[in-house]
Amino acid sequence: MVKIGNIELPEFPLLLAPMEDVSDPPFRRLCKAHGADLMFSEFISSEGLIRDAIKSRQKLDIFDYERPVGIQIFGGDEEAMAMSAKIVEAVNPDLIDINFGCPVKKVVCKGAGAAVLKDIDLMVRLTKAVIDSTNLPVTVKTRLGWDENSINIDEVAERLQDIGVKALSIHGRTRAQLYKGEADWSHIARVKNNPRITMPIFGNGDIDSPEKALEYKNKYGVDGIMIGRAAIGYPWIFNEIKHFLKTGEKLPLPTMQDRIEAARNHLTWAMDWKGDKLGIVETRRHYTNYFKGIANFKEYRQRLVTTDGKEELYKVFDEISDVYSDYEFA
Ligand SMILES: Cc1cc2nc3c(=O)[nH]c(=O)nc-3n(C[C@H](O)[C@H](O)[C@H](O)COP(=O)(O)O)c2cc1C
């Protein structure tokens, strides 16, 4: 069993990565239904939370059926981080995660996200500010370092653990790499094998199949795996990996009916959460992923992303179901 504070997770848990514009409640509900053991919100700006920005507020929505669930915040100012931790605590997540890994310019320019990797003292102060203002377990997600000449994840891990961080998720890339090249898990393994480190270490980066999950589990010895992009439009990845780790056998691929059901549920749950109009518009970006690689699907994809009415959309799903009832996935 893996423990984060008092949260008990199964042996070798599979985590859904925080992903902006993706890891919202309807998507998380699908991932939970398909085996995710711990999930995170999209990252939320600490300054946005304090300003009471609507976009930041909405990202705080969590539901009991998705527990354990963490809310992720980012920022470069100690006071703002402490205040936002209090706001987050009020919605009662199971933990607060801090993002020190986001590479995008608009975040880094403000001295937040991966920028904090350039100043470990600041990272420690920001993290301590959060820990001191909440009773919830605090975890961190970060990268290996700013660039290949400044990989500092070993020191980061020790110093964060020393001030009370309860788990660390490491994306095996530097900020400079963005999403290019391959994630290098050897650095993650070194942190995990450091005898000083007792908090759980979760590996992240490029896991996209049961085989790779097994290979990386054995090779790098991490406490669990965090999965991001491979779950987009494919929440089945979690149970596929679990089944393979347990039995050495692959589950059958999700059928067309499974994919239609997932996309339909995604739409329904998005409408339940945000109302019909917004739910319909916000689910559009996901359809391509659920129906990836299907021959001659263009017409249906087009209709899914242009139909405005809920009943009409459900009819499009029914039609897809009829037309593709025998479709075989390779
Ligand atoms: C669309 C998208 C949005 C992301 N947003 C966040 C975020 O809000 N917070 C965060 O810590 N990482 C974010 N990430 C990084 C992922 O959590 C993860 O570290 C990265 O995608 C590598 O894992 P993967 O190879 O399994 O996708 C995002 C990644 C993507 C693709």
The ligand as an SDF file (V2000), in Angstrom:
LIG
                    3D

 31 33  0  0  0  0  0  0  0  0999 V2000
   -2.9330   19.6190  -22.2970 C   0  0  0  0  0  0  0  0  0  0  0  0
   -2.0010   19.5080  -21.1230 C   0  0  0  0  0  0  0  0  0  0  0  0
   -2.2280   20.2850  -19.9960 C   0  0  0  0  0  0  0  0  0  0  0  0
   -1.3850   20.1760  -18.8860 C   0  0  0  0  0  0  0  0  0  0  0  0
   -1.6630   20.9130  -17.7630 N   0  0  0  0  0  0  0  0  0  0  0  0
   -0.9420   20.6720  -16.6250 C   0  0  0  0  0  0  0  0  0  0  0  0
   -1.3340   21.2470  -15.3860 C   0  0  0  0  0  0  0  0  0  0  0  0
   -2.3410   21.9780  -15.2910 O   0  0  0  0  0  0  0  0  0  0  0  0
   -0.5650   20.9880  -14.2920 N   0  0  0  0  0  0  0  0  0  0  0  0
    0.5450   20.1640  -14.3550 C   0  0  0  0  0  0  0  0  0  0  0  0
    1.2030   19.9370  -13.3330 O   0  0  0  0  0  0  0  0  0  0  0  0
    0.9280   19.6170  -15.5110 N   0  0  0  0  0  0  0  0  0  0  0  0
    0.1940   19.8280  -16.6290 C   0  0  0  0  0  0  0  0  0  0  0  0
    0.5270   19.1670  -17.7810 N   0  0  0  0  0  0  0  0  0  0  0  0
    1.6410   18.1940  -17.7600 C   0  0  0  0  0  0  0  0  0  0  0  0
    1.1130   16.7900  -17.4420 C   0  0  0  0  0  0  0  0  0  0  0  0
    0.5630   16.7490  -16.1380 O   0  0  0  0  0  0  0  0  0  0  0  0
    2.2370   15.7370  -17.5430 C   0  0  0  0  0  0  0  0  0  0  0  0
    3.2550   16.0650  -16.6400 O   0  0  0  0  0  0  0  0  0  0  0  0
    2.8380   15.6480  -18.9380 C   0  0  0  0  0  0  0  0  0  0  0  0
    1.8280   15.6430  -19.9250 O   0  0  0  0  0  0  0  0  0  0  0  0
    3.7090   14.4130  -19.0890 C   0  0  0  0  0  0  0  0  0  0  0  0
    2.9780   13.2380  -18.8510 O   0  0  0  0  0  0  0  0  0  0  0  0
    2.4140   12.3190  -20.0730 P   0  0  0  0  0  0  0  0  0  0  0  0
    3.5790   11.9890  -20.9440 O   0  0  0  0  0  0  0  0  0  0  0  0
    1.8180   11.1280  -19.4100 O   0  0  0  0  0  0  0  0  0  0  0  0
    1.4170   13.1600  -20.7980 O   0  0  0  0  0  0  0  0  0  0  0  0
   -0.2730   19.2950  -18.9070 C   0  0  0  0  0  0  0  0  0  0  0  0
   -0.0470   18.5430  -20.0610 C   0  0  0  0  0  0  0  0  0  0  0  0
   -0.8900   18.6230  -21.1480 C   0  0  0  0  0  0  0  0  0  0  0  0
   -0.6220   17.7650  -22.3630 C   0  0  0  0  0  0  0  0  0  0  0  0
  1  2  1  0
  2  3  1  0
  2 30  2  0
  3  4  2  0
  4  5  1  0
  4 28  1  0
  5  6  2  0
  6  7  1  0
  6 13  1  0
  7  8  2  0
  7  9  1  0
  9 10  1  0
 10 11  2  0
 10 12  1  0
 12 13  2  0
 13 14  1  0
 14 15  1  0
 14 28  1  0
 15 16  1  0
 16 17  1  0
 16 18  1  0
 18 19  1  0
 18 20  1  0
 20 21  1  0
 20 22  1  0
 22 23  1  0
 23 24  1  0
 24 25  2  0
 24 26  1  0
 24 27  1  0
 28 29  2  0
 29 30  1  0
 30 31  1  0
M  END
$$$$
